Amino acid sequence: MMKTKYIINIANVQTVDEIREYWSNEDYISLLDKFNYPDAQDSKPENLRELLFMAITDFEPSEAAKVVLEYKLGDQLSDGQIEQISNDMLMDTVCEEYPDMDLQAPLFHITQLLFKAYNGKFPSSSATIINCSITSADTKDSSLTKEEILRLFNDGLSDRNIVKRLFADQMEGKVAFPEAEDIIWELKNSGKDQYQLTTSGNLIKKEEIIASNWESAIEEVEEN
């Protein structure tokens, strides 16, 4: 089985409490309508976010949470789940604990929108944005997958890291790693081996990246 070696160089790591780009002006206009703000489409784009915050705070926090959850996740969650999460969000960082990993990213964005609107009434969470270069010893040019990148990060992460502890066999390449698709929320490859990955600040903390550069290798997983 062939192994390919890579050199990983970390350019910078940021901890952020929101990713504004997640919400579009169309989202703001749709949500303003749901929060009974008329003619939002006639407002200046740069005012939409503040208008939404004002509209949101006319509602009780759990009611506002329900509206945003229904808007973003109504096709993935039942009414009962939305009711439960809208109450839990006021006490816990649901986005870090929710068992369905594919919902952790949207729950983060929803929580932080509400956190900002209510000026801290909701528990805050964080995201980690990592900019790095990953250079192959092989001359062929290929984009790495989320699974491959997480495996390459195995040697650069502290043993305290929750991903390494929960997914040890997957990170070491012993078994397939479908969870990687949800652990890395967004992966951008800007070319020339430059990558940006966004993940939960709970799953990969800035201080858990213990090296600025290292060498690692990955190989294809054998199918049973």
TAVENSUL-V810664 format. One line per field, one symbol per residue. ss: DSSP state (h for helix, s for strand, l for the rest). phi: phi as a letter, one per 40 degrees, with the letter a starting at -180 (. if undefined). burial: 1 if it has 16 or more other C-alpha atoms within 10 Angstrom, else 0. A space follows every 10 residues. Layout:
ss = ???
phi = ???
burial = ???
//
This chain:
ss = llssssssss sssssslllh hhllhhhhhh hhhhlllllh hhllhhhhhh hhhhhhllll hhhhhhhhhh hhhlllllhh hhhhhhhhll lllhhhhlll hhhhhhhhhh hhhhhhhlll llllllssss ssssssllll lllllhhhhh hhhhhhslll lhhhhhlhhh hllllllllh hhhsssssss sllsssssss lllllhhhsl llsssssssl llll
phi = .cbbcbbbbc cabbbbbabc cccccccdcc cdcccgbcfc ccccdccccc ccdcccccbc dcccdccccc ccbccbbcdc ccdccccccc bbcdccbccc cccccccccc dcccdcccfh ccccbabbbb babbbccccc cacccdcccc cccdcbbccc ccccccbdcc ccgcbcbccd cbcccabbbc gfgcbbbbac cccbcdcccc bcaababbbc cccc
burial = 0000110111 0010101100 0000100111 1111101001 0000000110 1111110000 1101111111 0110000000 0110110011 0011110000 1011111111 1111101100 0101111111 1111110000 0010011111 1111111100 1111000001 1110111001 1111101010 0011111111 1111110010 0010111100 0000
//
